[in-house]
Amino acid sequence: MAFSDLVASIDAAVDAHLGDGRDTFAHRRYPVGGYVDGIYQPAAPVISTILSEGWEAAAGADLEALEDAEHGEEVRVITTFDDVRTRSPGVDPDIIVMDGEDWIVIHVDVHRGVDSLPRASQVFVSRQALS
């Protein structure tokens, strides 16, 4: 199979899965900074876009599955095939910009790919402030 055929088949599988109602959201990631002359300098943010089928308000079992510390005033769920990260030791969580507001990634459920689809992530975001 030629590379262009492979790309076309993956694109068709993604289209079939997501449909035509795809949205793009701005995605901001802050890499770990470094020390210059003994003073910590934060790294510049890496800004990209992620492709999603849109968002929905988290409710019911989705909210119950979140840890206590992962709740916020309003929690939304987006599904994407892009790499999105939550907070980990020494690393700030990614930020997704939706409706002109910053939404902090608080939880990511990764689902393994099936058939020709790549892995997908169910991403929980909250409008809470970074602490």
C-alpha positions in Angstrom: 0.0 0.0 0.0 1.4 3.4 -1.0 1.8 6.0 1.7 -0.8 8.3 0.1 -3.3 5.4 0.2 -2.6 4.8 3.9 -3.1 8.5 4.6 -6.3 8.5 2.6 -7.6 5.4 4.5 -6.8 6.9 7.9 -8.5 10.2 6.9 -11.6 8.4 5.7 -11.7 6.4 9.0 -11.4 9.6 11.0 -14.1 11.3 8.9 -16.4 8.3 9.4 -15.8 8.4 13.1 -16.1 12.2 13.7 -18.4 13.1 10.8 -18.4 16.6 9.3 -19.0 18.4 12.6 -15.3 18.6 13.5 -14.1 21.6 15.5 -10.6 22.9 16.1 -9.5 24.3 19.4 -6.3 26.2 20.3 -4.0 24.1 22.4 -1.3 25.6 24.7 1.4 23.6 26.4 4.1 25.0 28.7 7.3 22.9 28.5 9.6 22.8 31.5 11.8 25.8 31.8 15.4 26.0 32.7 17.9 27.9 34.8 19.9 30.8 33.4 22.6 32.2 35.7 20.9 30.5 38.6 17.5 32.1 37.9 14.6 29.9 36.7 13.2 31.0 33.3 9.9 29.6 32.2 9.8 28.2 28.7 7.7 29.8 26.1 4.3 28.1 25.4 3.9 25.8 22.5 0.7 26.8 20.7 -1.0 24.4 18.3 -4.5 23.3 17.4 -6.3 20.1 18.2 -9.1 18.5 16.1 -12.2 17.4 17.9 -15.8 16.5 17.4 -16.8 19.3 19.7 -17.5 19.4 23.4 -20.2 18.3 25.7 -20.9 19.1 29.4 -19.6 16.3 31.7 -22.5 14.7 33.6 -23.5 11.6 35.4 -21.0 8.7 35.3 -18.3 10.9 33.7 -18.3 13.2 36.7 -18.5 10.4 39.2 -15.4 8.8 37.7 -13.3 11.9 38.3 -11.1 12.2 41.4 -12.2 14.8 44.0 -9.4 17.1 43.0 -10.4 16.9 39.4 -13.7 18.8 39.7 -14.3 22.4 38.8 -17.1 24.9 38.4 -17.9 23.6 35.0 -16.4 20.5 33.4 -16.5 19.8 29.7 -15.5 16.7 27.7 -13.9 16.7 24.3 -12.8 13.7 22.2 -9.6 14.0 20.2 -7.0 11.9 18.5 -4.3 14.5 19.5 -1.8 14.3 22.4 -3.2 16.2 25.3 -1.6 16.1 28.8 -2.9 16.7 32.3 -0.8 17.9 35.3 2.1 15.7 36.3 4.9 16.3 38.8 6.8 19.3 37.7 4.7 19.9 34.5 1.7 22.2 34.1 -1.4 20.8 32.4 -2.3 21.7 28.8 -4.8 24.5 28.2 -7.5 24.3 25.6 -9.1 27.5 24.4 -12.9 27.1 23.8 -15.3 29.9 23.3 -12.5 32.4 23.9 -11.8 31.1 27.4 -8.9 29.0 28.8 -9.9 25.5 29.9 -7.4 23.5 31.9 -7.0 19.8 31.2 -7.8 18.0 34.4 -8.2 14.4 33.3 -7.5 12.3 30.2 -8.9 8.9 29.4 -7.0 7.2 26.5 -8.9 4.6 24.5 -6.9 2.2 22.3 -7.5 2.4 18.6 -9.7 -0.2 16.9 -9.6 -1.3 13.3 -7.9 1.5 11.3 -8.7 4.2 13.9 -5.8 5.6 16.0 -6.1 5.9 19.8 -8.6 8.5 20.9 -8.6 10.5 24.1 -11.6 11.6 26.1 -10.3 14.9 27.6 -11.9 16.5 30.7 -11.3 20.3 30.9 -12.3 22.8 33.6 -12.6 26.5 33.8 -10.8 26.6 37.1 -7.7 28.6 37.8 -4.3 27.1 38.0 -3.1 26.9 41.6 
